[in-house]
Amino acid sequence: MKTRITELFGIKYPIICGGMLWVTDAKLCAAISEAGGLGCITADQHTSGEGLRAAIKEVKALTDKPFGVNITLMPSFRITEEVFDDFFKVCAEEKVTNIEVSGMFATKYIPMLHEAGVKICHKVGAVRHAAKIERLGYDAVIVAGVEEGGHPLNDNVATSVLLPKVAETVKIPIIATGGMVDGKSMAAALCLGADGILMATRFMASDECWIHDNIKSWICELNEMDTELFCSSILQARGVKNAVVAEVNELEKGGKENMSAIVRATSGKRLLAALESGDRDGAAFLLGQSIGRIHEVKSVKDIIEDTVAICKETLQAKAAIC
Ligand SMILES: Cc1cc2nc3c(=O)[nH]c(=O)nc-3n(C[C@H](O)[C@H](O)[C@H](O)COP(=O)(O)O)c2cc1C
């Protein structure tokens, strides 16, 4: 497969793993890169640039293939502006292939990254933001529909509408996310104007992902109606309907006064503990609607190769219509 995304990153298949706080560790990242995609680790689980550098070195010990780093650039209690500066500096020094940014624009870091040969993409949920990141000089845009796990923009536009609109607006390469789970969704995304896809939820249900088996089997049991948007008054998220998400919904009704209780309920530490213990009601689990199409835990290699095979088969079969 050859697209602008395989060319940009020097990878075999235009399949990228999205950053997932605590989930995307060195082992999962390396497995995805070894299988021909672009693996990813998450900067924000570290509290210093040196912590991130150690994680980058861990990936480099496992693979010599390209991989990326997600930096979620948002006001944080744990991460100061200086630490964010260090994250970008370390990525430039270590010459990682790509940085996937979400949240605030990373404008001031772009010249340094380009000088080091590092690519930079931004995840957006609106056409106006895609146009802006093109103007700012990013190398590619990640178009995230409201189906995605994580933090979809509260414009709430689906991938099927957002993606072709962005493709009609920008000239830089496009990566589609939100509902991307297999070869059929990949074929659809390519037809709608994408040069590659980004999956996150799908890679959680993989042999190489470290999270508790009770969470992996849950992902295979859940269906597409089992997630909801929550926390929309502060930072919208999509997660599985469980006790913690219900608690957050109740707290939100109380307005800003409940802010600190909401922050406690959705804390990253709580998520980490639940991912380790397998407690399905232990945290707000960010998962995409794509759970409705995930039925088995597979190796990363099988996920990627099956996706590519079905994508090719689907595109060829549909071409025959004409
Ligand atoms: C468990 C989980 C954690 C996530 N954490 C982050 C994060 O820290 N930063 C970020 O930019 N996106 C995060 N995301 C969003 C993903 O990178 C990606 O945009 C989204 O999940 C893609 O849609 P999908 O879930 O349908 O594959 C997370 C998603 C999940 C499922």
The ligand as an SDF file (V2000), in Angstrom:
LIG
                    3D

 31 33  0  0  0  0  0  0  0  0999 V2000
   -8.3590    4.5150   26.4640 C   0  0  0  0  0  0  0  0  0  0  0  0
   -8.1330    5.6890   25.5900 C   0  0  0  0  0  0  0  0  0  0  0  0
   -7.2840    6.6970   25.9930 C   0  0  0  0  0  0  0  0  0  0  0  0
   -7.0390    7.7940   25.1690 C   0  0  0  0  0  0  0  0  0  0  0  0
   -6.1460    8.7410   25.5720 N   0  0  0  0  0  0  0  0  0  0  0  0
   -5.8280    9.7640   24.7270 C   0  0  0  0  0  0  0  0  0  0  0  0
   -4.8170   10.6860   25.0690 C   0  0  0  0  0  0  0  0  0  0  0  0
   -4.1950   10.6000   26.1310 O   0  0  0  0  0  0  0  0  0  0  0  0
   -4.5470   11.6900   24.1810 N   0  0  0  0  0  0  0  0  0  0  0  0
   -5.2050   11.8120   22.9870 C   0  0  0  0  0  0  0  0  0  0  0  0
   -4.9140   12.7160   22.2130 O   0  0  0  0  0  0  0  0  0  0  0  0
   -6.1620   10.9120   22.6400 N   0  0  0  0  0  0  0  0  0  0  0  0
   -6.4760    9.9030   23.4660 C   0  0  0  0  0  0  0  0  0  0  0  0
   -7.4030    8.9860   23.0830 N   0  0  0  0  0  0  0  0  0  0  0  0
   -8.0350    9.1070   21.7410 C   0  0  0  0  0  0  0  0  0  0  0  0
   -7.3200    8.2600   20.6830 C   0  0  0  0  0  0  0  0  0  0  0  0
   -5.9890    8.6620   20.4880 O   0  0  0  0  0  0  0  0  0  0  0  0
   -8.0530    8.3010   19.3420 C   0  0  0  0  0  0  0  0  0  0  0  0
   -8.1550    9.6220   18.8720 O   0  0  0  0  0  0  0  0  0  0  0  0
   -9.4440    7.7120   19.3710 C   0  0  0  0  0  0  0  0  0  0  0  0
   -9.5970    6.7670   20.3780 O   0  0  0  0  0  0  0  0  0  0  0  0
   -9.7310    7.0760   18.0210 C   0  0  0  0  0  0  0  0  0  0  0  0
  -11.0010    6.5000   17.9340 O   0  0  0  0  0  0  0  0  0  0  0  0
  -11.2960    4.9490   18.2540 P   0  0  0  0  0  0  0  0  0  0  0  0
  -11.3260    4.8700   19.7320 O   0  0  0  0  0  0  0  0  0  0  0  0
  -12.6100    4.7320   17.6320 O   0  0  0  0  0  0  0  0  0  0  0  0
  -10.2130    4.1250   17.6590 O   0  0  0  0  0  0  0  0  0  0  0  0
   -7.6800    7.8990   23.9060 C   0  0  0  0  0  0  0  0  0  0  0  0
   -8.5460    6.8760   23.5030 C   0  0  0  0  0  0  0  0  0  0  0  0
   -8.7640    5.7800   24.3080 C   0  0  0  0  0  0  0  0  0  0  0  0
   -9.6790    4.6950   23.7990 C   0  0  0  0  0  0  0  0  0  0  0  0
  1  2  1  0
  2  3  1  0
  2 30  2  0
  3  4  2  0
  4  5  1  0
  4 28  1  0
  5  6  2  0
  6  7  1  0
  6 13  1  0
  7  8  2  0
  7  9  1  0
  9 10  1  0
 10 11  2  0
 10 12  1  0
 12 13  2  0
 13 14  1  0
 14 15  1  0
 14 28  1  0
 15 16  1  0
 16 17  1  0
 16 18  1  0
 18 19  1  0
 18 20  1  0
 20 21  1  0
 20 22  1  0
 22 23  1  0
 23 24  1  0
 24 25  2  0
 24 26  1  0
 24 27  1  0
 28 29  2  0
 29 30  1  0
 30 31  1  0
M  END
$$$$
